[in-house]
Each structure stands twice: as C-alpha cells, then as structure tokens.
C-alpha cells in the first residue's frame, strides 16, 4: 500500500484535538499545526494505521514535535468514539475516513509488539527487539494506562508495558539509554524493569538535516506491584484514623518500606555509576548550578507571590551551594524521583521512568548531577504523602502534628536505608540537601499555584522549614 499522505483537513482537526490531550505541553498557548508527515505504516489490516509526526509552531515563539499514531476507518466506530480526532474526505479510502487515536484501538496496537518481535523496518521506522523477543506476549490485548501525563502507556495482558513518548526529542531517550546501559552491567540491575525492545525513527527535518529519535520503549510489567505513592497514602490514612497512636505504633507503619526503598535507591545509584559516566563538579559547575536555581526562583516569583516570604532564605541556600567546596561527585541520576516512580513487588522495590523531568531540555535530563537531587525529590514526596489529605480541610493541629511525625519518621528511615546500603549520607552534606530540596519545593509551588491551589501550603510549609531563620 502507498505511503500515507495527510489530507489537507487533518492539520485543522489536529489543531482542535491536541489541546484536549493530557500529554500536550502547549495548553493555553496559541499555535498552528505547521506540518503533518508520516513516519511509517503500523498496520494495513483490519484498518490502516500510520504513525504521524505533528509539528506545532507557537505564536509566542518555538516549535514542538509530537507523534500521533492514527487509525483510519471507513465508518464510525463506537468502541473508540472517545478518541475521535475527526473525519475527512478520502476518495482513496471509501469516500470518507474517520480518524482515531491509534493507541486506544485494540485492533491495531498489537502491531507495536509484532514489529519489535520481528525487528521490522517500515518507512522511517525501526522496531528494535530486546535480547529475548520470543518472550513477547504477541497475542495479548492492550489497555491504556490513564494515569500518565506526558506519555501514553499500553499494558499488554499484565505481561509487558509499552511507553509511547508523545513529545519527540532528537537523540536517544534517557529512559531507553539508561535501561540499555543497566541491562549490560555484570549481574544486571536488580531494581529496574527489563527492557524488552524499543522503537526509533530517523527523518529529514525542514532544513534537510537528519533527525534521529526514540519513539517508544517496551518493558516487563509487574502485575501484582503497587506504586509507592498508593502504599504511603494507605499508611497515612491508617495513622489519621487512630486517635492516640504515634506513627511507629500504627499497623500500617511505612518506615520499614521507606528503609528498603532507601536501600534500593543506593543500589540503583551504584548501578548507574557503574554503567554510565561519572565526574565531579568544580567551582564553575557549582556556581552554574546555583545560578540555575536562582533563575528558577526568579521565574517562580512571578507566578507565586507567596514565595516572597522565603526569598532571603532561598537565595542564601543557593548561594551556599555555589560557594560549596569543589569536587562534588556527579553521575547519571533518575532526575524526577518520587513515590509515584517506584513499584513495590512481592520481592523488591523497582524504579521506573528514567526520563527525567519532561519539561526540562534533553541536555539537562541527560547531564551528570548529584545523587542528592534524587534523594531530595523522594524526601519531598514523603512530605506530600503526609500532608496531601489535609490540603482541602480546615487546619487541625493534632493532624498537622501527625503529618510532621509521619514525614520525619519516613524521611529518616529512607536516608538510613540509603546509607546502610553504601550510599553517602546527605545529612553530612546539608548544604547540598537543603539547596536541592528548596529547588524542588519552588518547582512544586509553581505547579500547585497553577493546578491545585489548595495544595500550595504543602511546598510553602517545607520552604518555611528550609529557610527558617533567614526569612525576609
């Protein structure tokens, strides 16, 4: 069958459809769909499905590229009506075509697994199998994971999970890069999922230059696992339900799991240091990192005026980082580490999503950083777990006390596990830990102000603690 050519109406349909998608980063910005081009055919039976690149240009400057797998059907289909993009005239395909998001159509999603198993190349697409393609569940049906924000993941019969990167960046995706590297170290990495394959593409850009990018990765799926955020929430609910027990006395005490998670984190950091480059931050590197934190603070102040109360302490914390003694060890890290990025299986903790913060440039997400960034992110997550249930309720001193107690107990248990498993104790480098925690809390304040204003007191309370004695 001939290569796909986008009908002229498709650009207009996508311009209306994109802003309603959770993974579209341009919400609230005016844009035009500048180009729609096909990377390759996914299926021709029972329905034609192609993988499209959609480039958008914003009125305020900049462009972004998204991948949008689309299914063309000659008539409406009720089972995918919730992901209808629109309809167009199509003389070569039955007169009209109805276009749907192809990742939600179970009749065509198996083509991703089949392509990886076969090592298929189609058009500009390449499907790359892992070391054991015979293990792929080729007869499985897919289910979309509805919890994700920036990507779309398909779970295939609780055996494998395909993560499709909606926004496309040139170069190797950090998640694939890290998992491939960890799979090649002696003994493997015990606390990450096996990489089963991935999909990549190369195409000529508007200026004729060649672009290479990763589009999707396939991993083993842990069907009986529970993510750390859900487990922590259960523990906090148990604590709040008790009238007079301390966090250590409640049946759902989480400290043991926090300790084991700390151990797992230390092992993952050690594995990353074995598999990928390491280095040290000199004086210029520390100054540059502190400058980036100050820049993020300055930008945040325009969004969250309440941060003004903490500016003096924050600038002091970032200044201390810039003046820290050179020689701080750096390596590849997770970069967006929190309780929602870890799974508790029946045997161990498993760390997910080494993609870094999706909003950051690829160069920052793949750069070397201190492992303290990950530790600070998880400590912030414990604070959130302890306090999120209080966000939409009137202040109750006894519950606030319990929240502080739970957070402190689990933060300490996590760091104890980390150091007992061989990781350096960040409490012995308080300048680093304070700066990284503060930087993360500033980011959280902006997010909450824009998305969940009633949760804004959570990061602000942490900033009050981190800047105590230096508030303006």
N, C-alpha and C positions, 0 to 999 in steps of 0.2 A: 504494500500500500504506500502511496506517496507520502512524503514528509508533510507534517502538519503546517498549515498556513493559517494565521489568525484572521477570522472575519473582521472587517473594519469596526463592527459594532462591539466586539469583545472588549476593546480598551475602555469604552464608556461603561460597559457593565462592570468591569473590574474596578473602575474608579468609584462606583457606588457601593460595591461589595466590600472592598478592602477595609474601610474604616470601621466596619462592624465586626471585624475579626480580632480576637483577643491578642493574637501574635503580631498585629500590625503596629509598628512603632510610631507611626505618624499621626496618631489621633490628635485632633484639634488643630492640625496644620493644613493649610491649603496646598493642594498638589495636583499634578496632572500625571496620567499614565503616559510615559514618554515612548515606551516600546514594549511589545509583547512578542516574544520569539520562542520557538520550540527547541528544547534540548534533545528530545528523542521520544520514541513511542514506548509506552509501558505495556499496553495490550491492544489487540485488534478484535478479540472475541472475549466475552459476548458483546462488549461495547468498546468503541475506540476510546483509549485513554492516552493522553500525552502529558509530558512534563514541560511546563512553560516557565520561562523567565519573564518576570514583570518588573520593569524599571520605572520608578516613580521619581519625579522631579518636584521639589518643594518651591513654593513661591518665595520663601524666605532664604532659599539657597540650599544646595546639597541634593544628592540623589541617594536612593537606596534600591537594592535589588532583592526581590523575593522569588521563591519558587512556588508555583501553584500547579499541582497535578490536577487536571480537569478531565472529567468523563463527558463525552458527547453521546447523548441518547436521542433517538428519533421521535420520542414521545415522552411526556412527563412520567416521572417515577415517584410514587408516593413514599417509598422507603428512604429516599434521600431528599425529600422536598425541603427539609430544614437546612440544606446546604446548597440550595439552588442559587447559581450565580445569575442566570437569566437565559433567554432564548434569542436565537439569531436566525436569519435566513441562511440556508445551506443547500444550494442546488445539488451539490455532490453527495449529500448525506440525507436523502429522503425529503428534501424540501425545507425542513427546519431542523434545528438542533437545540436541545435543552442541555445546558452546561451545569455540571455539578462538581463540587469539591471531591476529587477522586480519592482522598484519604478516608472518606466516610462511606465509600461504596464497597461493600464486602465482596462484590462480584469481581472486582478488579485488583484489590490490594494484594492478593497473593502473588501478583507479578513481581513485586519487590523481592520477596523471598526466592521465587523461582529464578529471577535474574542473578541474585547473589550465589545461589547454589550452582548455577551454570557458568558463572563468570562471564556473563553476557556483555557484549558491547553493542550499543544501538545508537546511531547518530553520534551525538556528542557525549553520550552517557557511557560510563563504565561501572559494572557491578563487580565488586571485588570480594571473593569469598574469604572466610577465615580459615584456620587450619583444619577444621572438620566440617565441611559443607554437608556431609551425609547426616549430620545431626539436626539439620534444619527441619522444622515442622511444616513441610510443604503442603499438607492437607488441612492445615489449621485455618480457622476463620479469625478475622481481626475485630478488635474492639478499640475504639478511640478512647484514650485517657483524657478525660475532660478537665483535669486539674491544672494543666500546663498553661503558661502564659506566653512564652516566646517561641515555642516549638510545637509540633504535633507528634504524639507518640501513639503507635498502634501496638496493642498487646495481642499476640497470636496464641490463643488457647493456653495461656499461662505458661508457655514454654519459651517464648522469645519476645523481645520488645524492640520495635523499630522506631528510632527517634529521627524525625524528618526536620531538618533545620530550615525553618521558613525564611528567615532573612539570610541571604547568601553573602559571604565574605570571600574575597580572594585568598587563596592559600589553604593550608591544612587546618581543619577544625581542631581546636585544642582538645576536645573530648576524645576524638579518634586518635590524635597524636599521642596523648597520654596513655590511653588503653593499649595501643600497639606497643609502646615502649615498655609498659609494665608487663605485658604478656611475654616479653622476650627475656626478662631477667631470670637468673637461675632460681628455680623453685616457684616462679610465678608470684603474683601478688595476691595474698590471701583475702584481702578486704576490698577487692574490686570485682565487678562482674566480668565474665569472659566476653571478649569481642568476637562476634560470630561473622562479621562482614561489614562492608560499608559500600556506599555509592558515591562516585565522584564524577566530575564533568570538566570539560575544557571547551572554551568557545572564544571567538574573536570579539573584542569589545568595539565600541563605536569608533575608536581611533585605529582599529586593525590589530591592536596588541592582543596577545593570547592571555586569557584568564583561566586559571585552574582553581577549582573549589570543591570542597566536600559538601554533599547534599544530605546524607543520611547515614546512620550507623545502626547496626543490629547487635544486640547483646542478649545474654541469657537473662531470663526473667525469674524472679523469686516469688512464686505464687503464694506462699504462706508467710511472707515477710510483712512487717508493719513499719511504717516510717517513724522516725524518732519523734517528730512533732506530735503525732497521734498518741504515742506512748507517754510522752511528757504531759500532754493535756489530761490523760486519764489520771496520772499521778496527782496533778494539781487539783482536779475535781475531787479526788478522794480526800485530799487534805482539807479543802474548804468545807467538805461535808461533815468533818469531825468538829466537835465543839471545843475540845480542850487538849488535843494531841499535838505534839510537835511533828515536824516533817520526818524526823527519824523514827517516829513511833507509828506512823500510818502504814497500813498494809500495802499500799501502792507506792511505797518509798522508791524513788527513781535513782538514788545515789549509786547503787551498785551498777546499774546500767550506764550511768554517766561515767563512772570509773572505767568500765570496759570500753566505752566509746573513746575515752582518752587514750587508752592503750592502743586501740585500733588506729587512731589518728597518728600516734607516734610511729606505728609500723608503716602506715601509708607514706608519711613524710620520709621515712628512711628509704622506702622503695623508690620514691620519686627521686631522691638524691642519688640512688644507685643507677637509675635508668636514664636520667636526663642531666643536662649541665647544671653546675653549681658555681658559686662565686662569692664575692664579698662586696659590701657597699663601702666605697671610700668616702671621704668627706664631701666631695661633689655629689655623689649619689644620694647621700643622706640629706644634703641641702635641697636637692631637686625633689626628693620625696616629700619633704616638709613643705616645699613651695606648692606642690600639687594639692596637698591637704588644705593649705591656706586658700588656694584658689577655689576649691570646692566649698569651703566655708563662705567665702565672699559671694559665690553664686547662690548658696543656700539662704543667705540673709535676705535676699530679695524675695524669696518665696515664703520664708518662715520668720517673720519679725520677732517672734518669741526667742529666737536664738541670740538676740542682742544681750540678754541677761548673762550669757555664758561666753561672750566673745573674748573677754580678757583671759579667762582660764584656758580656752581653746587655743588662743594664739600662744600662750605660754607653753602648753603641751606640745604644739607643733614646733615651736622654737627650740624646745629641749631636744626633740628628735633631730632637728637639723644640726644641733651642736653636739650630738652624741659622738662618742669615740668611734673613729672609723674601724672597719673590719667586721661589720655585722654580716653574718653568714646569710646568703640568699640562695634560692633554688626555685624550681617549679613548685607551685602550690596549687591548692584547689581554687582559691580565689573568690568563691561565693559560698562559704561553708556555713551551714546552719542545720537545724534538726530536720528540716524537710529534705535534706540532701543525703540522708543516711537511712539505711534499712536495717532492721533487726530481724535476722533469720533465726531459725531454731538453733544455729550453731555459732553465729558470729554477727558482728556489725559489718555492713557493706557500704562503701562510699560511692555515691553516684555523681554524675554531671560535672566533669572537669572542664566545663566550657568557660568558667569564669562569669563575671557579671556581663550579661548580654549587651548592656548599654555602653560598655567600655570599648574603645578601639581594640582591634585584634592584637596590635603590638603590645598594649598594656596587659591583655589577658594571657599572652604567652611569655611575657617578660619574667625575669627572676625576681623573687620577692622573699621577704622573711616569712618563715612558717608562722610567726606570731600573727600575721594577718588572718590565717585560718582559725587560730585559737581565739582571737578576739571576736571573730564572727560567730563562733559557737557560744562563747560567753554571752554575747548579745542575745543569742537565740534562747538561752536559758532565762534571761530576764523577760523576754517576750512570753515564753511559756508560763512563767509565774504570774504575769500581770494581765494577760490579754482578757481573761474572764472578768476582770474588774473594770475594763475600759468603758463600758456603756452603763455603769451603775454608779449610784452616789458613793462618795467616799465612806468607807467603813474601816476604822483604824485597826480592828483586830484582823481583818482580812489583808490589809496592807502589810501588817506585821508578818503574817503567814507567808505572803508572797516574798517578802525580803528574805525570810528564813529559808524558804524552798530554793530560791535563786542562789543564795550564798552557799548552801549545802551542796548543790549540784555543780556549781561553778568550781568549788574546791575539789569535789570528787573527780571531775573531769580532768583538772590540771594534775591532781595526784596520780591518776592513771597514766597520763601522758608522760610524766617524769619517771614513774616507776618502770615504764616500758622503754626508757632510754632517751626520751626527748629532753632537751634543755628546759629548765623551769622558767617560764616567762615572768614569774613573780620576782625573780632575781634580776630582771631587766625591766623595772617598772616604767621607765621612760618609753620603751618600745610598746609595751602593752597598753599604756594609757593613751598614747597617740593613735594607735590602731583602733582601739575601742571608740575613742572620741570621733575619729573619722567615720567609722561605721554608723555611729549614732547620729551624726549630722546627715548622712545619707538617708537614714531611716526617718528623720524629722521631715525632710522634703517629701519623701514618699507618703508619709501619713498625712501631711498637710494637703496633699493633692488628692489622695484616695480615701483615707479613713481618718478624718479629723478627730474623731473621738478617741483614736489610739495615739494621738500626738503626745499625750502625757507620758507614754512609756519611754520613748527615747529622751524626752526632756528630763525625766527623773534621773536617768542614767547620766546625762550631761551635768546635772546638779552634783551628783556624786563625784564625777570625774574632774570637775572644776572647783570643788569645794575649797574655799579659802582664797580664790582668785577671781571671784565673780565681779563683774563691773557694776 
